[in-house]
C-alpha cells in the first residue's frame, strides 16, 4: 500500500468509525435502559434481560424481540417500551397515537402484539423444558415524559409509565405465590439460550443491531468462543503514513479471559438488519477496521432443529424427539391449529408436543358435539392442554385424546 493509499485508508477508516447514532435512536435506547433500571428496583426482581429474541414457534427462523424481560420470584414480566410523545389514547382495548389517527394511518397493535409474545414464550418453554413457565405478564411502558396519556390509558392494567413501573410490578406480584429457586434458574437459562441481537458499535456512538453471518467471520473469530471482539487502530496519521495501517484486536473470551493480537486490514464481517440496508455494499459488509466492537448476542444461534425434550441423561448425542413419548402417556401440548377451520370443514385440534417437530391430532369425535364457540373458548390456538397419546405412526402422525 503506497503513501496515497495509506492516506485514503486513514481518512475513510476515521470517518467510518465516527458514525454516530441519530438522536431518535439515542432516546429510544435510553428509554429501554431506563425501563430495565426501573425493573431492577423491584425487590422481587432476580434477573433483567434486554432485547431478548423469543423464537416464534410458527416460523422456522422467526422471532419476536421483547425490549425488557424481568424475571421475578413470582412471574416473568415482558416489557415493551414505547417512547411516544403527543396524545396517546385507548382504542379497541389497544394503544394508539393521536397523530397517526390525524394522518389517517391505521394504528398498529401494541398490547395484543405483546400478548402474542407471551404465548410464544409459553409455547417455547413447553417444547424446550417440557414444563410450563412461571406466569408471564405483559406491560407496555410509555417512556416519554412529554406523552399526554388519557385516563383510560393510565388505568389500563397492562400499561405503565417508567415512574410508576416498580409499583405496578409490585402490585401484580402481591397476590402471587413465590416460585422455587430451580424454576427461576430455569427461566433465566431459557432466555439466555434465546439471546439477543449481534451488535456492532462505533467510536461515534452508533450501535447497529442485527445478525452476524457466522460463515463470513474472519478466521479465528467464533461466537462459541468469544462474547465480543474489540478492534483498535494502532498509531495516528503519521504512523499510518510511514508504517502502514495496523490493527490491534482484543478477543473477550467466554471463559472470562482476554487475548490481544495484531492484525492487518482486509478482513470483513457481514452484519445484516431485517429493516434496513447496511454496510459498505448495502448487504451488511463492514471492514473490521471501521468497527469499534463486535458483540455476539448469544453463544449459539437458536434453531428449532436442535430442540429435544429435556432428559435426565447428560448425553450430548443427537436425540430423537419422538423418543420422549409413548402410547398411553399423558403430556402437555399447545393447540397450534384448528384443522380444516378455514374451509368450514373443522375436523380436529392440531397439538404441538415439541414445536415444529412432534405434533398430534385430537379428532372432532373426541369433543362430544362441542360447538365451535366452546372450542374457541376452551381450545383456542395458543392454549395449553393435557392430552393422552392413543397411537404413534410418526413424529407428526400421532392420535390424541383429552387427558
C-alpha positions in Angstrom: 0.0 0.0 0.0 1.6 3.3 -1.2 1.5 6.6 0.7 -1.6 7.9 -1.1 -3.5 4.6 -0.5 -2.4 4.8 3.2 -3.8 8.4 3.5 -7.0 7.3 1.8 -7.3 4.3 4.2 -6.7 6.6 7.2 -9.4 9.1 6.2 -12.1 6.6 5.2 -11.5 4.5 8.4 -11.5 7.5 10.7 -14.8 8.7 9.1 -16.4 5.3 9.3 -15.5 4.8 12.9 -17.0 8.2 13.8 -20.5 7.1 12.8 -23.0 8.5 15.4 -26.4 7.4 16.5 -29.3 9.6 15.5 -31.0 11.3 18.4 -34.3 9.5 17.9 -32.4 6.2 18.3 -30.5 7.5 21.3 -33.7 8.4 23.0 -35.2 5.0 22.4 -32.1 3.2 23.6 -32.0 5.3 26.7 -35.7 4.7 27.3 -35.2 0.9 27.2 -32.3 1.1 29.7 -34.4 3.3 32.0 -37.1 0.7 32.0 -34.6 -2.0 32.7 -33.3 0.1 35.6 -36.8 0.6 37.0 -37.5 -3.1 36.8 -34.3 -3.8 38.8 -35.5 -1.6 41.6 -38.3 -4.0 42.4 -37.2 -6.2 45.4 -38.7 -9.3 43.8 -36.7 -9.0 40.6 -34.0 -11.6 40.2 -32.8 -11.0 36.6 -33.3 -8.4 33.9 -32.6 -9.0 30.2 -32.7 -6.5 27.4 -33.7 -7.1 23.7 -34.3 -10.9 24.1 -35.5 -12.5 20.8 -38.2 -15.1 21.6 -38.4 -17.7 18.8 -41.8 -17.8 17.0 -42.9 -21.5 17.0 -45.0 -20.8 13.9 -41.9 -19.8 11.8 -38.7 -21.8 11.3 -36.5 -18.7 11.7 -38.8 -16.0 13.0 -38.5 -14.3 16.4 -40.2 -11.6 18.3 -38.0 -9.1 20.2 -39.0 -8.0 23.7 -37.3 -4.8 24.9 -37.0 -5.8 28.5 -37.8 -9.0 30.4 -37.8 -9.1 34.2 -37.6 -12.5 35.9 -39.1 -12.1 39.4 -39.5 -14.6 42.1 -43.3 -14.9 41.2 -43.7 -14.2 37.5 -41.9 -13.3 34.3 -42.7 -9.7 33.1 -42.4 -8.8 29.4 -41.9 -5.1 29.0 -42.5 -3.4 25.6 -41.1 0.2 25.6 -42.7 2.9 23.5 -41.1 6.4 23.6 -44.2 8.1 22.2 -44.8 11.8 22.6 -48.1 13.6 22.0 -51.6 12.3 22.8 -51.9 8.5 23.5 -55.4 7.0 23.6 -57.0 3.7 24.1 -59.0 2.4 21.1 -60.4 -1.1 20.9 -58.5 -2.0 24.0 -55.2 -1.1 22.5 -52.9 1.9 22.4 -53.0 4.4 19.5 -51.2 7.7 18.8 -53.5 10.6 18.0 -51.0 12.0 15.4 -51.4 8.8 13.4 -55.1 8.9 13.6 -55.0 12.5 12.4 -52.9 11.4 9.4 -55.4 8.6 8.6 -52.9 5.9 9.2 -54.2 2.7 10.7 -52.9 2.1 14.3 -50.6 -0.8 14.8 -51.4 -3.2 17.7 -49.2 -2.9 20.7 -50.8 -4.6 23.6 -52.1 -7.5 21.5 -48.7 -8.0 19.9 -47.0 -8.2 23.3 -49.6 -10.7 24.4 -48.7 -12.8 21.4 -45.1 -12.8 22.5 -46.3 -14.0 25.9 -47.9 -17.0 24.2 -44.8 -17.6 22.1 -42.6 -17.7 25.3 -45.0 -20.1 27.0 -45.0 -22.4 24.0 -41.2 -22.4 23.8 -41.0 -23.3 27.5 -43.3 -26.3 26.9 -41.2 -27.6 24.0 -37.8 -26.9 25.3 -38.1 -27.6 29.1 -41.2 -29.8 28.9 -42.8 -27.7 31.7 -45.0 -24.7 31.8 -43.3 -21.3 32.6 -43.9 -19.2 35.6 -46.9 -16.9 34.8 -45.9 -14.5 32.1 -47.3 -10.9 32.4 -47.2 -8.2 29.7 -46.7 -4.5 30.4 -46.4 -1.7 27.7 -44.3 1.1 29.2 -44.8 4.6 27.8 -41.4 6.1 28.5 -41.7 9.6 27.0 -42.4 12.2 29.8 -43.9 14.5 27.2 -46.5 12.0 26.3 -50.1 13.0 27.1 -51.8 9.9 28.3 -55.5 9.6 28.6 -57.1 8.5 31.8 -58.1 5.2 30.2 -54.5 4.6 29.2 -53.2 5.3 32.7 -55.9 3.0 34.2 -55.1 0.0 31.8 -53.7 -2.9 33.8 -51.1 -3.7 31.1 -49.8 -0.1 30.7 -47.4 1.9 32.8 -45.1 4.8 32.8 -41.4 4.5 33.8 -42.0 6.2 37.1 -45.0 4.0 38.0 -43.4 0.8 36.8 -41.9 -0.5 40.1 -45.3 0.0 41.9 -47.1 -1.6 39.0 -45.0 -4.7 39.1 -45.2 -5.0 42.9 -49.0 -4.8 42.8 -49.1 -7.5 40.1 -46.9 -9.8 42.2 -48.6 -9.2 45.5 -51.2 -11.9 45.1 -48.9 -14.5 43.5 -47.0 -17.3 45.3 -43.2 -17.3 45.2 -41.5 -19.8 42.8 -38.7 -22.1 43.6 -35.1 -21.2 43.0 -34.9 -24.0 40.4 -37.8 -22.5 38.5 -36.1 -19.1 38.4 -32.8 -20.6 37.3 -34.6 -22.5 34.5 -36.4 -19.3 33.3 -33.1 -17.4 33.2 -31.3 -20.2 31.3 -34.1 -20.3 28.7 -33.9 -16.6 27.9 -30.1 -16.7 27.8 -30.4 -19.5 25.3 -32.5 -17.3 23.0 -30.1 -14.5 23.3 -30.3 -11.0 21.7 -29.1 -9.3 18.6 -25.5 -9.3 17.4 -24.3 -5.6 17.8 -21.6 -3.5 16.1 -20.5 -0.4 17.9 -18.6 2.6 16.6 -16.4 5.3 18.2 -19.0 8.0 17.4 -21.7 6.2 19.4 -23.6 4.3 16.7 -24.9 0.9 17.5 -26.1 -1.4 14.7 -28.3 -4.3 15.9 -28.8 -7.3 13.6 -27.4 -10.7 12.7 -23.8 -11.6 12.0 -23.3 -14.3 9.4 -21.0 -16.8 11.2 -19.7 -18.3 7.9 -18.3 -14.8 6.9 -16.4 -14.1 10.1 -12.7 -13.7 9.9 -10.6 -16.8 10.6 -10.4 -17.4 14.3 -13.5 -15.4 15.2 -16.2 -17.6 16.7 -19.3 -16.8 18.8 -18.9 -20.1 20.6 -15.6 -18.9 22.0 -15.9 -15.2 22.1 -18.5 -12.9 23.7 -17.1 -9.8 21.9 -14.2 -8.6 19.8 -12.6 -5.1 20.1 -10.8 -3.5 17.1 -8.4 -0.6 17.6 -6.4 1.3 15.0 -2.8 1.4 16.1 -1.0 4.7 15.8 -2.1 8.0 14.4 -1.9 9.7 10.9 1.8 9.9 10.6 2.4 6.4 11.9 -0.1 5.0 9.4 1.5 7.1 6.6 5.1 5.8 7.2 4.5 2.3 8.6 1.1 1.4 7.1 -2.2 0.5 8.7 -2.1 -1.6 11.8 -4.9 -3.0 13.9 -5.0 -4.3 17.5 -7.7 -6.9 18.0 -8.8 -8.0 21.5 -10.9 -11.1 21.9 -13.1 -11.3 25.0 -13.4 -15.0 25.6 -16.5 -16.7 27.2 -14.3 -18.1 30.0 -13.5 -14.5 31.1 -10.0 -14.3 29.6 -8.8 -11.8 27.0 -6.4 -12.3 24.1 -4.9 -9.4 22.1 -3.4 -9.9 18.6 -2.1 -7.6 15.8 -4.0 -7.8 12.5 -3.7 -6.2 9.1 -6.7 -4.5 7.5 -8.6 -6.5 4.9 -10.9 -9.0 6.8 -14.6 -8.1 6.9 -17.7 -9.1 8.8 -21.3 -9.4 7.4 -23.9 -7.9 9.7 -27.4 -7.7 8.3 -30.5 -5.9 9.6 -34.0 -7.1 8.5 -35.3 -3.5 8.4 -32.5 -1.7 6.5 -29.7 -2.0 4.1 -26.3 -1.6 5.7 -22.5 -1.9 5.3 -20.3 -0.6 2.5 -22.2 -2.6 -0.1 -25.8 -2.3 1.2 -25.5 -6.0 2.0 -24.1 -5.8 5.5 -20.4 -5.9 4.7 -18.1 -4.0 7.1 -14.3 -3.9 7.1 -13.3 -4.7 10.6 -11.2 -1.5 10.9 -14.5 0.5 10.6 -15.9 -1.0 13.7 -15.0 -0.4 17.3 -16.5 -3.5 18.8 -18.4 -6.7 17.7 -20.7 -8.2 20.3 -22.2 -11.6 19.9 -25.8 -11.8 21.1 -25.5 -15.4 22.2 -23.2 -18.4 22.3 -25.1 -20.3 19.6 -27.9 -19.2 17.5 -31.2 -20.8 18.4 -32.6 -23.4 16.0 -35.7 -25.5 16.4 -33.9 -28.4 14.8 -31.7 -28.5 17.9 -34.6 -28.7 20.4 -35.1 -32.1 22.0 -37.3 -32.8 25.0 -35.5 -32.5 28.4 -33.9 -35.7 29.6 -32.4 -37.0 32.8 -29.4 -38.1 30.8 -26.4 -35.8 30.3 -25.7 -37.2 26.8 -24.8 -34.7 24.1 -25.6 -37.0 21.3 -28.5 -36.3 18.9 -31.8 -37.4 20.5 -34.9 -38.4 18.6 -37.6 -36.0 20.0 -40.2 -38.7 19.5 -38.3 -41.0 21.9 -39.7 -39.0 24.9 -43.3 -40.0 24.1 -45.1 -43.3 24.4 -48.6 -44.7 23.8 -50.8 -44.3 26.9 -48.7 -41.4 28.2 -50.1 -38.1 29.3 -48.4 -34.9 28.1 -48.9 -31.1 28.0 -49.1 -29.6 24.5 -50.1 -26.4 22.7 -53.1 -26.0 20.3 -51.4 -24.7 17.1 -54.3 -25.1 14.6 -58.0 -25.8 14.2 -57.6 -28.3 11.3 -60.0 -27.6 8.4 -61.5 -24.5 10.1 -60.7 -22.1 7.2 -62.5 -24.4 4.7 -65.6 -24.8 7.0 -64.6 -28.4 7.5 -63.3 -28.5 11.1 -62.1 -32.0 12.0 -59.9 -31.6 15.0 -57.2 -29.8 17.0 -53.6 -29.9 15.9 -51.5 -30.0 19.1 -47.7 -29.5 19.3 -45.8 -31.6 21.8 -42.5 -30.3 20.6 -42.9 -27.2 18.4 -42.2 -27.9 14.7 -41.1 -31.5 15.5 -43.7 -33.6 17.3 -47.5 -32.9 16.7 -50.7 -34.9 17.1 -54.4 -34.6 16.4 -57.4 -34.6 18.7 -60.1 -35.6 16.3 -63.5 -33.9 16.5 -65.1 -37.2 17.6 -63.4 -36.7 20.9 -65.2 -33.4 21.5 -68.7 -34.8 22.2 -70.5 -32.5 19.7 -69.0 -29.3 21.3 -69.9 -26.2 19.5 -67.3 -24.0 17.7 -68.0 -21.2 20.2 -67.0 -23.6 23.1 -64.0 -24.9 21.1 -62.8 -21.3 20.6 -63.3 -20.6 24.3 -61.6 -23.7 25.7 -59.2 -24.8 22.9 -58.2 -21.6 21.2 -54.9 -21.5 19.2 -52.1 -21.0 21.7 -53.9 -22.7 24.6 -52.0 -25.4 26.5 -53.9 -28.6 27.1 -53.2 -32.0 28.6 -53.5 -34.9 26.1 -53.1 -38.7 26.1 -51.4 -40.5 23.3 -53.6 -43.2 21.6 -51.2 -44.2 18.8 -48.0 -43.1 17.2 -47.4 -43.6 13.4 -44.6 -40.9 13.2 -43.5 -37.6 14.7 -46.4 -35.8 13.0 -48.9 -38.6 12.9 -50.0 -39.0 16.5 -53.6 -39.7 17.6 -54.5 -37.9 20.8 -57.4 -37.7 23.2 -58.0 -35.2 26.1 -56.3 -36.4 29.3 
